[in-house]
Amino acid sequence: MGNDVAGSLMEEVGVAIRRGLCVLGALVAAAGCSAGGQAPEAGDAGRPTGPCASVVSRDALPAWARGGFSDDGSGIPHVFGERGDILAVLFEYPPKASTDPDESNKILWVSRLPQEPMRPLEIEARLDGTTTSVTRELTGGAGPSAVSLPTAGCWRLTLNWSGHTDTMALTFV
């Protein structure tokens, strides 16, 4: 009789687990269907996609971004990519817009993810609310750079490097 009770109990547990997995699967499917939103229409390309609120932090740099710093980097302005995979350390803050090739902003790009040697960091920058866009390529990949954008305003950056992509908004003055 003991084996019958144990067998019955195991069967009930198995049914409960299967029911739980079915409920979990339904919740995941529902979340996947409701996440996101409508894709932007072609005419929306120059419209703002949200506030240009680059969160500029002066807190300590994350441990993975401290290479070359003698301390934890507290006080140095920096902005994380939206995914957290890249960090822009802004040695000139706020960054200044300029078309003069001799004027640029010193920005250290630090990747949290592994990089492939000799793969560039490609920056596609779009000025919010306009159709103005520019591209920059840093041949050495993430690392020290001198970057300038031509006009003051909110720039939305798409950063591609070593098979990775992240985005951020930066305000240039």
C-alpha positions in Angstrom: 0.0 0.0 0.0 2.9 2.4 0.7 4.1 2.1 -2.9 0.6 2.9 -4.1 0.5 6.1 -2.0 3.9 7.1 -3.1 3.1 6.4 -6.7 -0.2 8.4 -6.5 1.6 11.3 -4.8 4.3 11.3 -7.5 1.6 11.4 -10.2 -0.1 14.3 -8.5 3.2 16.2 -8.3 3.9 15.5 -12.0 0.4 16.9 -12.9 0.9 20.0 -10.8 4.3 20.6 -12.4 2.9 20.2 -15.9 0.0 22.6 -15.1 2.5 25.1 -13.7 4.6 24.9 -16.9 1.5 25.4 -19.0 0.6 28.5 -17.1 4.1 29.8 -17.2 4.2 29.1 -21.0 1.0 31.0 -21.5 2.3 34.0 -19.5 5.5 34.1 -21.5 3.6 33.9 -24.8 1.2 36.7 -23.6 4.1 38.9 -22.6 5.9 38.4 -25.9 2.8 39.3 -27.8 2.1 42.5 -25.8 5.8 43.7 -25.6 7.0 46.3 -28.0 4.8 48.5 -30.0 4.2 49.6 -33.5 7.1 50.0 -35.8 7.8 53.6 -36.7 6.4 54.7 -40.0 8.7 55.9 -42.8 7.6 59.5 -42.3 8.6 59.4 -38.6 12.3 59.2 -39.4 13.1 62.8 -38.3 10.8 62.9 -35.3 12.1 62.6 -31.7 11.9 59.1 -30.3 11.8 60.3 -26.7 13.4 62.7 -24.4 17.1 63.4 -24.9 18.0 62.6 -21.4 21.4 61.0 -21.6 21.9 60.0 -18.0 25.3 61.5 -17.4 26.8 59.9 -14.3 29.8 61.1 -12.2 29.7 58.0 -10.0 32.5 55.5 -10.0 33.1 53.8 -13.3 32.2 50.1 -13.4 35.1 47.8 -12.6 35.2 46.6 -16.3 35.8 50.3 -17.5 38.6 51.3 -15.1 41.5 50.1 -17.1 44.1 52.9 -17.3 42.5 54.9 -14.5 44.5 55.3 -11.2 41.3 55.3 -9.2 37.7 54.4 -9.6 37.0 57.3 -12.0 34.6 59.1 -9.7 33.8 62.5 -10.9 34.4 61.8 -14.6 31.2 62.3 -16.6 30.2 59.1 -18.5 27.1 57.7 -20.3 26.1 54.1 -20.6 24.7 52.6 -23.8 21.0 51.7 -23.4 22.0 48.0 -23.2 24.9 48.7 -20.9 27.3 47.1 -23.3 29.4 50.3 -24.0 30.3 53.3 -22.0 31.3 56.8 -23.2 33.7 58.5 -20.9 33.3 62.2 -21.6 36.6 64.1 -21.0 35.0 67.3 -22.3 31.5 67.8 -20.8 29.2 68.8 -22.3 30.5 67.8 -25.7 30.7 70.7 -28.1 29.4 70.6 -31.7 31.8 71.8 -34.4 32.5 71.5 -38.1 36.1 72.5 -37.6 38.3 69.4 -38.0 40.7 70.7 -35.5 38.1 70.8 -32.8 36.8 67.6 -31.3 35.7 66.0 -28.1 37.9 63.5 -26.3 35.7 60.5 -25.6 36.9 57.1 -24.4 34.6 54.3 -25.6 34.8 51.2 -23.3 33.2 48.0 -24.3 31.9 45.6 -21.6 31.8 42.8 -24.3 34.8 41.2 -25.9 36.2 42.9 -29.0 37.8 41.5 -32.1 41.2 43.1 -32.9 41.2 45.5 -35.8 37.4 45.8 -36.0 36.2 49.4 -36.1 33.7 51.1 -33.9 31.1 52.6 -36.3 28.9 55.5 -35.0 25.8 56.4 -36.8 24.5 59.7 -35.4 21.1 61.2 -36.1 20.1 64.7 -34.9 16.8 64.4 -33.2 13.8 66.0 -34.9 15.6 66.2 -38.3 16.8 64.1 -41.1 20.4 65.1 -40.5 22.7 62.1 -39.9 26.4 61.6 -39.9 28.7 58.6 -39.6 32.0 58.2 -37.9 34.4 55.3 -37.9 37.0 54.7 -35.3 39.4 52.3 -37.0 40.8 50.8 -33.7 37.4 50.0 -32.3 36.3 51.1 -28.8 39.0 53.1 -27.1 40.2 56.7 -27.1 38.7 59.0 -29.8 38.3 62.5 -30.9 34.6 62.9 -32.0 32.7 65.9 -33.1 29.3 66.3 -34.5 28.3 69.3 -36.7 25.3 70.8 -34.9 24.2 71.4 -31.3 21.3 69.3 -30.2 20.3 65.8 -29.2 22.1 63.2 -31.1 20.9 59.6 -31.1 23.9 57.3 -31.6 23.9 53.7 -32.9 27.2 52.1 -32.0 28.4 49.0 -33.8 31.6 47.2 -32.9 32.9 43.6 -33.1 29.4 42.2 -33.9 27.8 44.2 -31.0 25.3 47.0 -31.1 24.2 49.5 -28.5 22.6 53.0 -28.6 22.7 56.2 -26.6 21.6 59.8 -26.7 24.1 62.6 -26.3 23.5 66.3 -26.2 26.1 68.4 -27.9 26.1 72.2 -27.2 
